[in-house]
Amino acid sequence: MTGLYIGIMSGTSVDAIDAVLVDFDTPGTGGPQLLASISHAWPDGLRRELLALGAGGERELDRAGEADRQVAEQFAGTVTALLRQAGLEPRDIRAIGSHGQTVRHRPNLAHPFTLQLGDPNTLAERTGIAVVADFRRRDMAAGGQGAPLVPAFHQALFAHPGEYVAVLNLGGIANITLLPPDGDAAGYDTGPANMLLDGWCQRHTGQAFDRDGAWAASATADAALLERLLAHPYLARTAPKSTGREEFGMDWLDALLQDFDLPPVTVQASLLALTARSVADALDRHADGGKLLLCGGGAHNSALTAALAALLPRWRLASTGDHGLDPSWVEATAFAWLARQTVLGLPGNLPAVTGASGPRVLGGYYPGRTGIRLP
């Protein structure tokens, strides 16, 4: 069973830990086979701490060091539950691809850095399985943004020689992968998605997220607020580019809203419109139409997908599920694939996407209890 890998992912919304078990080596299957999947909620206290670390504060180094171990322990528990569900042992798994939990992403500083918590040493020790982690910093060391990394996986799985395909991941941040039929892949973060939608919804309704976008759909976006939201300088930057909570956090939104007196539901509708408009504007800059595959948690937000369809009449919207991979598990599967790339000594980045000086084998390898097992 040497083709079995686990991918584990938690996005910028810090909404859940997603883990998948993937078989990459079964002949005749036409792609990776998702064998099992699991999603675990973060403990409330740790989730609050991770969100606070993302915003900055006192004793950051001590708090981040502790959280690094705590995140790894949570990841290990999720992996153990996934193995139990699949009826497998640690020795059956080649490696875990662990994204970690991003608490800071600063690609545009004089000395750029990105920081993901979830100590891979602890994860390897607790599970007994080799871990590949810290994917982003090698791309950044090579001059890249360190993000987005999933376009390489999207290209491997979804590119089609006969049509223009775009893949839209609606996570905490939205990012697109552009797969022209006769050219190089491209991609970048388009702007905020679930991170702001979930954060505002939690604050004002107590719900973890706006199910189906129903709350946002019950109101109309405020034109003046939407204009201000769309004026964020990130949206006008040229690629390669990536973003996160540092630019589109709740602090930014709160500061902007001081100039407005709007009901919370109107703000939610405006945030949904921001996501839809920023995605549509990005796609329209690159192609006249094609197939748009949706994945990520936002793919289940029917109000958001309806807004996208209205703004993108020349694009045929579909789910990655129509191509064999449930939209909820695409990112976690991508990190299982990235781990496999590293184990096989193959690059995991697309320089045209991240801006790196060339293809690179990403991440570090942390052996399991049985030692190093490479090809």
N, C-alpha and C positions, 0 to 999 in steps of 0.2 A: 504493500500500500504506500509506496514511496511518493505517489503523486498527490497525496492528501495534505492540504494546507489549511490553516485556520487564519482568517482575517478578523481583526478586531478594531473597532472604530467608535469614536465619540466625537461629534462635531462641535462647532462653535456655540450652538444653542445649549450644550451640556444637558440634552434632554434624556439620553439613554446611552447605554453601552450596547452596541450591536456586534454580534460575533457570528461568523459563518464557517461551516466546514465545506471545503470545495475539493472536488476531484478534477485535476487537470489532465490526467493521463489515460482515461478510458478511451480506447480507439473507437472511431466511428460515431462519437457523440456530437461532433460539430462545435465544441466549445466547452467551457468549464461547466461542471455539473454541481449544482448546489445540493449537498446531501443533507444538511441540517442548518438551522439558524435559531438564534435566540436573542432576546433583547431584555436587558436588565435595567431597571430604574436606578439612578444614583441615589445613595442615601441623602436625605435632605440636607444634613449638615455639611457633608462633603461637597455637594453641589453648590451650596451657598458660598463655600470657601473658594471653589474653583472660579465661580463668577466674580468674586471679590478680587481674587488674584489677577484676573483678566483686566480689572479696572485699575489696579494699582492700590498701594496703601502702605501701612507701617509693617515693619518686620518681614518684608517680602521674602528675603532669602530663607529665613528659618521656616516660614509658613510654606514656601514652595518646596523646600526639602522634605518636610513632613508629608505634604500632599503628594509628592512624587512617589513615595512608598505606598501611601494609601490608595492612589489610583492603580498602581500595579497589583495590590492585593485584590481590589475589586475586579480588575481584568482577569486575574487568576481564578477567582470564584466563578466568573462567567464562562471561562474556558472549561473548567471542571464540569459545570452544568451542561455545557454543549457536548462534551465527550460522553457524559452519562446518558444524555438524550440519544446520541448516535450509537451507543453500545460499543465504544472504542476505548482503547488504552493510549496513554501518552506515546508509547513506542510506535503506534500506528501512524503518527503524524510527523511529517518531515520538518515543518517549521511553522511558527506563528508569525504572521505579519502584523505588527502592532503600530498603529498610527500614533498612539498617545493622545493626551488631551492638551490641545493648544491653549496656552495662557498668554502668549505674546507673539506677535508676528510683525517684525519691523524690517521689511525688505529694502527700504529706501534711505536708511541712515548711512552715514559715512562708513560705519562698520556694521553692516546689516546682520540681523540675527533672527532666529525663530526658536521658540521654546515650547516643547511638548513634554508634559509630565506623564509618568508611568514607567518607573524604573525597569528596564528590560532585564537587568540582573535578577531582580526580585521575581519578575514574571517567569523567567526561565527556571529559577530555583523552586518556586511553588508548584509549577506545572510539570517540571521534568522535561519540557519540550524546548528545543532550540527556538530562539526568538530573533527575528530581524526587525530592527527598529531604527528610529532617528533617520528617516528617509530624507527629510527636507534639507537638512543642513549640508549634505554633500552637493546638492544642486546649487545651493546658495554659495558654497565655497567656490564653485565653478563660475560664479558671476550671475547666477540665475535668481529668480524670485523665491525659489523653494516651493512654489505653488503656481497654478494647480498641477498636481501629479497624476490625477486620474485620467487625463486625456490620452496617455499612452495606452492604458487599458481600454478605453473607449475605442481607440483606433484599432486595436487588436481584435476587438469583439464586434464592433458595429459598422466599420467602414464597408462601403459597397461600391464596386467599380462603376456601376451604372447610374448613380444618382448622388446628389448632394445630401449628406446626412449631417445633422447637428444633434448633439446630445446636451441636454440641459439638466444639470443637477441642482435641484432646489433644496439645498440644505440650509444651515444657518446663513451662509453666504451662497448666492447663486453663481454658478460658473457654467460656461459653455465650452464645448469642444466642437470645432468645425472640421468636417471631414469631406472636402471636395473630392469628386470622383477622379480628378486628374491633377492633383496638386498636394502640397504638404499640409499636414494637419496644423491647426492653430487652436488657440483657446486662451481663456483668461476668466478671472472673476468679474462678473458684470456689476455686482453690488449686493445690497442686503436682501435677504429673503426671510427665512423663518426666525432668525435671531431677533429682529425687531418685532415681527408679528407676534411671536410667542411671548417676548418680554412684555409688550404692551398689554396683551391679552391676560397674562398672569397677574399683572399689577391691578387691572381694573375688573376682572371677572373672577379671579381665583382659579380659573381653569388653566391647565398646562399649555393648551393651545386652542386655537379657534377651529373647532371641528368643521370640516368642509368649507371653511371660510364663511360660515353662516352669519357670524356677528358682523364681519366686514360687509357682507352682501346686504345687510339690513340698512345700510346707510350709503351715502354718496360721498365720494372724495371731495375735499375742499380744494378748489382750483388754486387759490393763493398758496396754501400750504404745500400742495403738490409741486408747484413751481419752485418753491424754496428747497424742497427735498431734492428735486432734480438738478438744482444748481450746485450740488456738492462737487467740488473740483475733481474728485476721483473719477466721476462718470465721464468727464471729458478727456481724461488721460489716454494716451495711446498704449497699446500692448507692447511688450509684456508687462502685465501688472497683476497684482493680487492685493487683497484687502482683508479686513477682519474687524473685530470688536474695537480696535484702536481708532478706527475712522468712523464706524457706523454703530457705536454703542448707544446705550440708553442715555448716557451723559450728553452725547451729541444731540439726540432727539429732544431731551428735556431743555437744553439751552435754546434750541430753535423754537420750541413751543412757547417760550416766554413771550413771544410776539403775537400769540394767537390765544383766543378764548373759545375753544371748540369742545363739544362733547367727546368723550373718549371713543365712542363708536365711529365718529367722523374721522378721528385720527387713525383708527384701525383701517377704515376704508381707504384712506390716503396712503397708508403704508403698503397696502396691497397693490394700489395703483402704482406706487413707486417701484415695487419689484417688477410688475408686469411691463411698465414703460421702459425701465432700464434694460431689461432683457430684450424687448422688442427693438429698441433703438440699436442695441449691439448687433442683433441678427441682421437687421436691415442694412447695416453698414457693410456687410460681408457678402450677402447673397440675395438673389431675387426670390428665393423660395426653395423648397425641398422637403425632406422629411425631418421632423423635430421629435426626437425621442426624449421623454420625460422620465426622470428618476429622482430619488430623494423624497423626504417626507412631504415636501410641497407638491409632489405629483398627486397626492391624495386630496389636495385642497381644491375642490371643484370650482369655487369662486375664482381662484387664481388661474386655474387652467382655462376657464371660460373667458377671463379677461385677456389671457394670452392669445386664445383663438381669435378673439375679436380684433386684436391689434396685428395679428399675423395671418391675414387671409390667404396668402400665397404659400403658407407652410401647412403640411399635413401633420397634425399632432398625433402622436401615438405614445404608448408606454413601452419602456424597455421590456416589460413583461410579454409584449407581443413578439419579442425576439428571444425569449427564453430565460430572462433574468428579472425576477421581481424587483420593481423600482425601489423597494425599501432596503434591499440588500446589495445594491450596486457598489456603493463605496466600500463596504466591508470586504466584498469580493475583490475589489480592486487592490486592496492592501494584501490580501492573500496572494494575488497575482504578482504584486511587486516583491513580496518575499520570495516567491519562486524565481523571479527574474534575478534577484541577488544570489540566491543559492546556486543558480545555473551560470552565474558570472555574466549576466546580460544587463544592458542598461535599462533603467526604469523611467527616465525622464525624456521629454521631447524638447530639445533646445529651442525650437521655433515657438514653443509655448511659454517656457519659463525664462528664456533669455540666457540660459547657461552657454558657456563657450563650447560645449560639445556633449555628446551622450555620456552618461556616467552610470556605473553600478552604484546603487543607492543603499544607504543604511549600514548599520553595523550588525555583525553576527554574534549572538550570545549563545554559546552551546548549552544544550540541555544536560541532564545528569549523566548521559552516556557519552559525553564528549562531542568532538566535532565530527559531523557527518556531512561532508560535501561530495559533489560528484567526483 
